[in-house]
Amino acid sequence: MRVGVIGSGLQASRRLPAIAAHLRTCGVVIAGEEPASVELLASAHAAVIVPTWHHVIDDPSIDIVVVCTPPGAHREIVEASIRAHKHVLCEKPLTRRSADALALAQLAEDNGVLLKCGFNHRFHPAVLRAKQEIDAGRIGRPLLMRGLYGIGGRPGIEREWRSDANVAAGGQLMEQGIHLVDLIRWFGGEAVEALGMTATELFPIHPLEESGMAVLRGESGYLATVTSTLLQWRNTFELTVQGEDGYLEIRGLGGSYGDETLTVGARDDVAPFNEHLTYFRDKDKSWVKEWDHLVAAVNGEVPLMSDARDGAQAMLIVEEACRSQTRAHPIRHLTKGI
């Protein structure tokens, strides 16, 4: 199948090696707004450069469009791709607003094409193994989940598109924390309540948040916390799940986030603590595995995972958590005698 990649930034550089090397890929075209980076990616992966993203959409030989632009451009490009009857992989967040993402999900269904949200974290080996453990009943029903995903903000981050409120879908909670929201939903089921708070105290990116925290309640009764921040001076990814019969802990993503590990332990009220720790030492293959999955789904071999409705719902949860601040009640300062 032939693939069109739109965008030439970091995400395109992560996606293209998996796309170009896939056995079912018979050609790649690329369009982007930065000629130097487009040329670099095209030459590295034998891709054909076209002038604009419209040329990608208008090419009848393109089967799948991969959207790697900033979120401000997602809706227009994805909608045009769907109307041209292309399957689409779009980076998260799908759009700048969850309502638009939901509309795109419906449009894809109406046109009989697949629209996948780019949630590559589902394809990390520790995450996949954790999902298998949960589905097998190893730890029982998830009751409490805690997630932390943080990086140290870069000098000059205020000049990046991620800090432009007219382009980005939100701050750090939406940009990075949404991965945790997606995994919590995947592990524990739908979230039905969300509360949150955000802050921006160090980096000049207001009104976007540099740090955000959300508390979720699941339909099944679980509680979950999500923390995402630009103030994590050592890059960190952690997700723990406490179940009725045991627990699991995912730490690291490889690279700057440290070794990727999964710890699984059983609940035992009397025996010494005993747990199993697995190190996943290979390089990050989540991009490859996500692309393998999409190709298989397009060919009708597997149901699509992390589809557009997953992407829209994760966005809605983050939006609701952020909106809840306007309904928060200030704590009355207590003084002696009250």
Phi, psi and omega in degrees: 000154181260144187233139174246124179255127180245117185114153184220025180269207185300315183294322177297322179292335176279324184281319190301318180303319180292320181292310185294328184274351185291140184294336181265001177272122181248007177170145181228135171241155183219142175225144178195170185267351180249098186306320183296314181288326176298313180298319180297313180292320181297315181292327181286335187232021175054041179265152179266129180275133173240156190297317184219168179294336177298326178294327176294312183295322185281352181280113184291346182275350181282128180264320184230134175252131178248117186259111182239033178268170170299155186302331182301337181260354189299311189300313183297315183291315181295317180299316179297322180296316180296316181294336175271008176064041173259145166285151187225135164247116182241134178299152175282156343291151188301322181214189177273344180222142184296327180298322178292322179296319179295322177296321178292323178300316179294320180298319179297317179297318180295331182262002175070031177238162180267136174235110183254136173272137184284082175251074185293341182297335176298341187256007172289142186299321179294323179291315178299317180294320178299318178298319178297319179297318180294314181295331179280356179081017185297324181247006182075192182293128176298131182245328184214128179231141179227126181235139174227127179220110184214154175226165172271124181300142183274147172302134180082011182299335180294344179266357180275158180298332180297342180258008180261111183295345178272354182241314182285159177275345181172187180272214189295328179295323178278323185288316184243321181297338181298333175298317178294319178302315180298317181292323178297317176298319182293320182282319191246352184099182189295142171269137184243349176221146179214131174233150180200168172216148179227162179208151173220104187239340186244310184269139183280068183238010178306138016270005177282152183268143172271338178220142177213145177228137178228146173242127183243146170243130181272157176301329180278354178110352181294157166247146180214145173242144177233126175235128177222137189205155170266005184254015178270094191290346167242116184310133187219136169227122179217137173215119179245146180230121174258121180249179179298326188242003181173197184208163171215153181224125175254130179223139175079156176229012188083173179060224184291348179270001179086171182305140178274122183226156173228125175249131179233130179222154180260149172285126176212117188283348185232329185283161173301150178300135182215125182217161181246127182247127177242129173262129175256102194266352183286165177291166184296113178249014183297325180294319178295313183294324178293320179292318176305316182296315181298316180300317178296322179292319178300324180275007175076019184270334179216154173289147182290134178253145185053063181277188185296328178290325172298316180297318180293319182291320177298320176298315182300319180298315179295317179301315180295320178299317180291320180293333184297340179301328182289346180255003183290149179257122178301146177279127180286127179290121181277138175234162182301132178100349178273000000 
